[in-house]
Amino acid sequence: MSKNNSKETVHKKTRNKEILGILIICFSVFLLLSLMTYSEGDWPGSSKTFGEPTENLTGQYGAFISFYIFQYIGYTGYFLAAFLLVAGVIIFLHRGLIQLIIPLIFISVLGVFLPLLATLVFEIGSETTIPGSESSYGGILGVLMAYGMVTYLGRIGATLVSLAAVLIVVVLSTNLKPSTLLEYTLGAVKRC
């Protein structure tokens, strides 16, 4: 009797993990679609009211979620959706949650520093020293980080730190060696 209950418990836990994985995967696809089809003309960021048709493929809720994600974390929302997709697949396949650490670090660093780097690079010709919220690719979080980094490191220092963080994560998460990357870059420059 005890063996039978043990098999049922294991089967139930396995099934629950698969269901959780499916739910997370579906939510990440929903989130990705809502971000990809975001429109500034949709509620709540426009004069439209709740209930009016939206351009967002995921409807009113997708328009709402994508609006606030872009407001607060900007393009980092795409990295959040990617992380949730990876997490859902790992849970669905019954892999250990420890396998989420590398993707979490990779997606977190890229999700924070790539939008910050884009904000800093595309604002180089501007008269302002510190990027404003209207030009931030990282939402309010990106503005706060850019403000802090530019204030204490200057625009060049903040750009170099952001670029270094992105390159370090790419090198650590792939089989690329920095020397190979440098040789490839120098070869491309010589060909030009």
Buried (B, 14 or more C-beta within 10 A) or exposed (E): EEEEEEEEEEEEEEEEBBEBBEEBBEBBBBBBBBBBBBBEEBBEBBEBEEEEEBEBEBEBEBBBBBBBBBBBBBBBBBBBBBBBBBBBBBBBEEEEEEEBEEBEEBBBBBBBBBBBBBBBEEBEEEEEEBBEBEBBBBBEBBBEBBBEBBEEBEBEEBBBBBBEBBBEBBBEBEEEEEEEBEEEEEEEEEEE
